[in-house]
Amino acid sequence: MDINYIHEPTDLQCGQAVLAMVLGKTPEYICSLLGNDRETDLREMKQTFRAHGFFVSDERRQVQHREELPPLALLSLETPRCWHWSLYCDGTFYDPEHGVMDDFPESARKYYWELRVQP
Protein backbone atom coordinates (compact mmCIF):
# COMPACT_ATOMS: atom_id res chain seq x y z
CA MET A 1 0.00 0.00 0.00
CA ASP A 2 1.29 3.47 -0.87
CA ILE A 3 1.11 5.92 2.03
CA ASN A 4 1.62 9.65 1.55
CA TYR A 5 2.71 11.11 4.88
CA ILE A 6 0.45 13.76 6.44
CA HIS A 7 1.50 15.81 9.45
CA GLU A 8 -1.36 16.44 11.88
CA PRO A 9 -2.87 19.89 11.18
CA THR A 10 -3.30 20.52 14.93
CA ASP A 11 -2.13 18.75 18.11
CA LEU A 12 -5.59 17.18 18.39
CA GLN A 13 -5.87 15.75 14.86
CA CYS A 14 -3.57 12.71 14.88
CA GLY A 15 -6.57 10.43 14.24
CA GLN A 16 -7.77 12.49 11.30
CA ALA A 17 -4.24 12.46 9.85
CA VAL A 18 -3.98 8.66 10.17
CA LEU A 19 -7.38 8.17 8.53
CA ALA A 20 -6.41 10.59 5.75
CA MET A 21 -3.12 8.78 5.06
CA VAL A 22 -4.75 5.34 4.77
CA LEU A 23 -7.82 6.49 2.85
CA GLY A 24 -5.98 8.87 0.51
CA LYS A 25 -8.01 11.86 1.67
CA THR A 26 -7.17 15.18 3.35
CA PRO A 27 -7.44 15.76 7.11
CA GLU A 28 -9.98 18.51 6.34
CA TYR A 29 -12.15 15.98 4.48
CA ILE A 30 -11.91 13.56 7.42
CA CYS A 31 -12.81 16.32 9.93
CA SER A 32 -15.85 17.18 7.80
CA LEU A 33 -16.82 13.51 7.43
CA LEU A 34 -16.60 12.95 11.20
CA GLY A 35 -18.02 16.34 12.16
CA ASN A 36 -15.04 16.46 14.52
CA ASP A 37 -11.84 18.51 14.40
CA ARG A 38 -10.63 17.42 17.83
CA GLU A 39 -9.57 14.06 19.33
CA THR A 40 -10.97 10.96 17.65
CA ASP A 41 -11.98 7.88 19.60
CA LEU A 42 -11.62 4.23 18.69
CA ARG A 43 -15.26 3.97 17.59
CA GLU A 44 -14.79 6.81 15.08
CA MET A 45 -11.55 5.30 13.77
CA LYS A 46 -13.02 1.81 13.28
CA GLN A 47 -16.29 3.07 11.77
CA THR A 48 -14.48 5.24 9.26
CA PHE A 49 -12.05 2.53 8.18
CA ARG A 50 -14.86 -0.02 7.84
CA ALA A 51 -17.10 2.40 5.91
CA HIS A 52 -14.25 2.79 3.41
CA GLY A 53 -13.79 -0.96 2.86
CA PHE A 54 -11.13 -1.84 5.42
CA PHE A 55 -11.06 -4.78 7.78
CA VAL A 56 -10.16 -3.67 11.34
CA SER A 57 -9.41 -6.33 13.95
CA ASP A 58 -11.78 -6.24 16.90
CA GLU A 59 -9.11 -6.90 19.48
CA ARG A 60 -6.50 -4.43 20.67
CA ARG A 61 -3.11 -6.14 20.95
CA GLN A 62 -0.11 -4.99 22.93
CA VAL A 63 3.17 -4.78 21.03
CA GLN A 64 6.79 -4.23 22.04
CA HIS A 65 8.76 -4.62 18.79
CA ARG A 66 8.04 -3.67 15.20
CA GLU A 67 8.58 -7.29 14.08
CA GLU A 68 5.35 -8.22 15.90
CA LEU A 69 3.22 -5.93 13.72
CA PRO A 70 1.10 -7.02 10.73
CA PRO A 71 1.77 -5.33 7.36
CA LEU A 72 -0.75 -2.53 8.09
CA ALA A 73 -1.71 -1.43 11.60
CA LEU A 74 -3.48 1.35 13.44
CA LEU A 75 -1.34 2.20 16.47
CA SER A 76 -2.36 3.65 19.84
CA LEU A 77 0.70 4.92 21.69
CA GLU A 78 1.17 6.34 25.16
CA THR A 79 3.70 9.05 24.34
CA PRO A 80 5.24 11.35 26.96
CA ARG A 81 2.58 13.98 26.15
CA CYS A 82 -0.62 11.97 25.59
CA TRP A 83 -2.29 8.93 24.05
CA HIS A 84 -1.71 9.22 20.33
CA TRP A 85 -2.84 7.60 17.05
CA SER A 86 -0.14 6.52 14.63
CA LEU A 87 0.24 4.26 11.59
CA TYR A 88 2.51 1.39 10.59
CA CYS A 89 2.74 0.16 6.99
CA ASP A 90 5.18 -2.37 5.52
CA GLY A 91 8.14 -1.65 7.80
CA THR A 92 7.67 2.11 8.13
CA PHE A 93 6.02 4.20 10.83
CA TYR A 94 3.98 7.18 9.65
CA ASP A 95 3.50 9.25 12.77
CA PRO A 96 1.32 12.36 12.41
CA GLU A 97 3.38 14.22 15.03
CA HIS A 98 6.92 12.84 14.67
CA GLY A 99 7.21 12.13 10.93
CA VAL A 100 8.25 9.07 8.93
CA MET A 101 10.31 6.74 11.13
CA ASP A 102 12.00 3.33 11.17
CA ASP A 103 10.73 2.50 14.67
CA PHE A 104 8.07 3.50 17.17
CA PRO A 105 8.18 7.05 18.52
CA GLU A 106 8.98 7.18 22.24
CA SER A 107 6.08 5.39 23.96
CA ALA A 108 5.51 3.83 27.37
CA ARG A 109 2.75 1.51 26.09
CA LYS A 110 1.98 0.47 22.53
CA TYR A 111 -1.13 -1.20 21.10
CA TYR A 112 -2.33 -2.02 17.60
CA TRP A 113 -5.30 -3.11 15.52
CA GLU A 114 -4.65 -4.90 12.25
CA LEU A 115 -5.94 -3.17 9.11
CA ARG A 116 -6.49 -4.83 5.71
CA VAL A 117 -8.19 -3.77 2.51
CA GLN A 118 -11.30 -5.92 2.08
CA PRO A 119 -11.29 -7.84 -1.22
Secondary structure, DSSP 8 states (H G I E B T S, - for coil): --------SSTT-HHHHHHHHHHT--HHHHHHHHT-SS---HHHHHHHHHHTTEEE-SS-EE-SSGGGS-SEEEEEEE-SSSEEEEEEETTEEEETTTEEESS--S-SSEEEEEEEE--
